[in-house]
Amino acid sequence: MLSSEKINFGIMMSQPVKLAVVGAGLVGQRHISAIAHVEGAILAAIVEPSDARFDATPVYPDLESLFAAQDVDGVILSTPTPLHLEGALECLGRGVPVLVEKPLATSAAEAADIAAASESTGVPVLVGHHRRHNPLIQKAASLIRSGAIGDI
C-alpha cells in the first residue's frame, strides 16, 4: 500500500507524464489513487462508459473519444479481460504505451497479437503483475517448485 508521500521514479521531464486510466472499476480505482502518489505523473483522463464522475478529471466513454480530445503519454487498461485485445491494439496503433492489467488477453493467440503489435509499432506494452511480489504468491510458487503439492 502506498503512503501519503509521493513516489519519485526519477523521471527527468519538463512536463508531467499524462496518464489515462481505462476502466474505473475496483482495479481502475486503485490505479487512479496510485497516480496521485507518483511525482511527475498526472491523471489526465478516465475512460469509463458509465455515468461516473471524477472531480475535475475529464471522463470519456471510450478510447476513440479520449484520443480525439487529447494526447496522453500512457494508458492503464483496467477493463474486463475480453476488452484487452481491442483496447491494447487501439493504444499501440496510436503510438501510446499501455499497461494492461492481467491477464493480458483471453487466449494465447490474442496475447501474441498484442505482443506482435507492440513489436511492429515499437510501442511498449506492459502487463500488470503486481501480485507476484505478494508473500502468499511467493510461498505458493515455492511450494510448487519444491514439489510439495505434487506435480502441477
MIVEX-117042 format. One record per residue (C-alpha): residue in three letters; x, y, z. Coordinates in steps of 0.5 Angstrom, whole numbers, plus 500, padded with zeros to 3 digits. Layout:
N
ALAXYZ...
//
This chain:
152
MET500500500LEU503507498SER504512504SER502519503GLU508521501LYS509522493ILE514517490ASN519520485PHE522515480GLY527520477ILE523522471MET527528468MET522531464SER520538464GLN512537464PRO509531468VAL507525465LYS500525463LEU496518464ALA489516463VAL486510466VAL481506462GLY476502467ALA474506473GLY472499477LEU476497483VAL483496480GLY482502476GLN480506482ARG487503485HIS491506479ILE487513480SER489513487ALA496511486ILE498516480ALA496522486HIS503519489VAL507519484GLU511525483GLY512527476ALA505524474ILE498526473LEU492523472ALA490527465ALA483523464ILE479517465VAL475513460GLU469510463PRO463508460SER458509466ASP456516468ALA461516474ARG464523475PHE471524478ASP473531481ALA476535475THR479530471PRO475529464VAL472523463TYR471520456PRO466514454ASP471510450LEU478511448GLU477514441SER473520445LEU480520449PHE484520443ALA480525439ALA480530445GLN487530448ASP494527448VAL496522453ASP503519455GLY501513457VAL495509458ILE493504464LEU488499461SER484496467THR478494463PRO475487463THR480482460PRO475481454LEU476488452HIS484488453LEU486486446GLU482492443GLY484497448ALA491495447LEU491495440GLU488502440CYS493505444LEU499501441GLY496503434ARG496511436GLY503510439VAL501510446PRO505506451VAL500502455LEU500498462VAL495492461GLU492489467LYS493482468PRO491477465LEU494480458ALA488477454THR483472454SER488467450ALA495466448ALA493468441GLU490474443ALA497476447ALA501474441ASP497479437ILE498484443ALA506483443ALA506483435ALA503490435SER508492440GLU514490437SER512492430THR510499432GLY516500437VAL511502443PRO512499450VAL506494453LEU507492460VAL503487464GLY501489471HIS504483475HIS504487482ARG502481486ARG508477484HIS511480490ASN506478495PRO509474500LEU503469499ILE504468492GLN512467493LYS510462498ALA505458493ALA511459488SER516456493LEU511450494ILE510449487ARG517449485SER519444491GLY514439489ALA511440496ILE504440493GLY505435487ASP506435480ILE503441477
//
